[in-house]
Amino acid sequence: MIMERPPQPACMHGFGHINRYWDPMHACWAAKILPGEIYIGASPFEMVTTTLGSCVSACIRDVETGIGGMNHFMLPLKSDGAGFASMDMATRYGNHAMEQLINEIIKHGGHKKNLEVKLTGGGRVITHMSDVGRRNIEFALQYIEIEQLQLEATDLGDHCARKVMYSPVSGRMRVKRLHSVPNDTLVKRERAYRSELSRRPLYGDVELF
């Protein structure tokens, strides 16, 4: 039986730039985020998805309201006091990505006391470089401990890339480990983003499938 396609859920304010499309395999709408992006929603007909290498994504939701979403950050933190040319530059760093996601959930009706977190990513996909994935994992776990958030599930580390799908309303996070898929594109993208971050002037329940 083929499920009739529901209307595309209304996009919450501030997220109209995110690429959204119908996923026929999973019979729902998908919002695909890239490094430095976040997305939140509260529709049972929509999920958030991304692909991770050494990056980490936090999937966070208010368990009472079903409002939640995902971030995607490339480096643990930046704390030198300099500003950023754009928000997506800021949210490529873990400390800004976590704060921005939580603040957006609260701004749209969530409450910090009701938040649950699921973490994934941090694979060592570029073996001859420093283990940025491990640093991202350590940062994310420390952040959750300091902020006293409820950590519900993790799928972290290893040497693989991951495809992630998260449904904020149900809290279901599905992770596909990409062991046998060539990751040249992902590796090149991570190198390019890291190079950009270093060069660009800065202003002012886990389910495997």
C-alpha positions in Angstrom: 0.0 0.0 0.0 1.4 3.4 -1.1 1.0 6.1 1.5 -0.7 9.2 0.1 1.8 12.1 0.3 0.7 14.6 3.0 1.1 18.3 2.4 4.5 19.7 3.1 4.6 20.9 6.7 4.9 24.6 7.3 8.4 25.7 7.9 9.2 27.4 11.2 10.3 31.0 11.0 14.0 31.3 10.2 14.4 28.0 8.4 13.1 28.7 4.9 16.6 28.4 3.4 16.9 24.7 4.3 16.5 22.2 1.5 13.3 20.2 2.0 12.1 17.4 -0.2 9.7 14.3 -0.2 11.5 11.1 0.7 9.5 8.3 -0.9 11.5 5.5 0.7 10.5 6.7 4.2 7.2 8.2 3.2 7.8 11.6 4.8 9.2 15.0 4.2 12.9 15.5 4.9 14.9 18.6 5.8 18.5 18.1 4.7 21.1 20.1 6.7 24.8 20.8 5.8 27.7 21.6 8.1 27.0 24.8 10.0 23.2 24.4 9.6 20.4 23.6 12.1 16.8 22.8 11.6 13.8 22.4 13.9 10.3 21.3 13.4 7.3 19.7 15.1 5.5 17.7 12.4 5.0 13.9 12.5 5.4 14.0 8.7 8.9 15.5 8.7 12.4 14.3 9.6 15.8 16.0 9.6 18.6 14.3 7.8 22.4 14.8 7.2 25.6 12.9 6.4 28.4 13.0 8.9 32.1 12.2 8.8 34.2 13.6 11.7 31.4 16.0 12.4 28.9 15.5 15.2 25.1 16.1 15.2 23.0 16.6 18.3 19.4 15.6 17.9 17.4 17.5 20.6 13.7 17.7 21.3 11.2 18.7 24.0 9.6 15.4 24.9 6.4 17.2 25.9 5.8 19.4 22.9 7.6 17.4 20.2 9.5 20.5 19.1 13.0 19.6 18.2 15.7 19.3 15.6 19.3 18.7 14.7 22.6 20.6 14.3 25.8 19.6 12.4 29.1 21.0 13.6 32.6 20.5 12.4 34.9 21.7 15.2 34.4 21.6 19.0 34.4 25.3 19.9 35.7 28.8 19.3 36.3 31.0 22.3 38.7 33.8 21.3 35.9 36.4 21.4 35.9 37.2 17.7 32.6 37.5 15.9 31.4 35.8 12.8 30.6 37.0 9.3 27.5 34.8 9.3 25.5 32.5 11.6 26.4 29.4 9.5 30.1 30.2 10.2 29.4 30.4 13.9 27.3 27.1 14.0 30.1 25.1 12.4 31.6 25.3 15.9 30.0 23.0 18.6 29.5 25.6 21.3 27.6 27.9 19.0 25.7 25.0 17.2 24.5 23.6 20.6 23.4 27.0 22.0 21.7 28.0 18.7 19.7 24.7 18.5 18.6 24.8 22.1 17.7 28.5 21.9 15.6 27.9 18.8 13.7 25.1 20.4 13.0 27.2 23.4 12.0 30.2 21.3 9.4 28.1 19.5 7.8 26.8 22.6 10.1 24.2 24.1 11.5 24.1 27.7 15.0 23.2 28.7 13.8 21.0 31.5 12.0 18.8 29.0 14.9 18.3 26.5 16.4 15.0 25.6 19.5 14.6 23.5 20.8 11.9 21.1 24.3 12.2 19.6 25.9 10.7 16.6 29.0 11.1 14.4 32.6 11.8 15.1 34.0 9.1 12.9 37.7 9.2 12.0 37.3 9.3 8.3 40.6 11.0 7.5 43.0 8.7 9.2 46.2 10.6 8.6 44.9 13.8 10.1 44.3 14.7 13.8 41.3 13.0 15.3 38.8 15.9 15.1 36.0 13.5 15.5 37.2 12.5 18.9 37.5 16.1 20.0 33.9 16.8 18.7 32.6 13.8 20.7 34.4 14.9 23.9 33.1 18.4 23.5 29.5 17.3 23.0 29.5 14.9 26.0 31.1 17.6 28.2 28.6 20.2 27.0 25.6 17.9 27.9 27.1 17.2 31.3 27.7 20.9 32.1 24.2 21.9 30.9 22.6 19.0 32.8 20.8 17.8 29.7 19.3 14.3 29.4 21.4 12.1 27.1 19.1 9.4 25.8 21.3 7.6 23.2 24.6 7.8 21.3 26.2 6.3 18.2 29.7 7.9 18.1 33.3 7.3 16.9 34.6 4.4 14.8 36.1 5.0 11.4 32.9 5.3 9.3 30.8 8.0 7.9 27.1 8.1 8.8 23.7 9.0 7.3 21.4 10.2 10.0 17.6 10.7 10.1 15.8 12.2 13.0 12.1 12.6 13.7 11.6 15.3 16.4 8.0 14.4 17.3 8.8 10.7 18.0 12.4 11.2 19.0 13.4 8.4 16.7 17.0 8.7 15.4 18.1 6.3 12.7 21.8 5.9 11.8 23.2 4.1 8.8 26.9 3.5 9.0 28.6 3.9 5.6 31.4 1.3 5.9 31.4 0.1 2.3 30.5 3.4 0.6 33.4 5.4 -1.0 33.7 8.6 1.1 35.9 10.7 -1.2 33.2 13.3 -1.6 32.6 13.5 2.1 36.4 13.7 2.9 36.9 16.4 0.2 34.0 18.4 1.6 35.3 18.2 5.2 38.8 19.3 4.0 37.3 22.2 2.1 35.2 23.4 5.0 38.1 23.2 7.5 40.3 25.1 5.1 37.6 27.8 4.8 37.2 28.0 8.5 41.0 28.6 8.9 41.2 31.2 6.0 38.0 33.1 6.2 38.2 36.4 8.1 36.0 36.4 11.2 34.1 39.5 12.0 32.3 41.1 14.8 17.1 5.3 21.0 19.6 4.7 18.3 18.2 2.5 15.5 20.8 1.3 12.9 19.4 0.6 9.5 
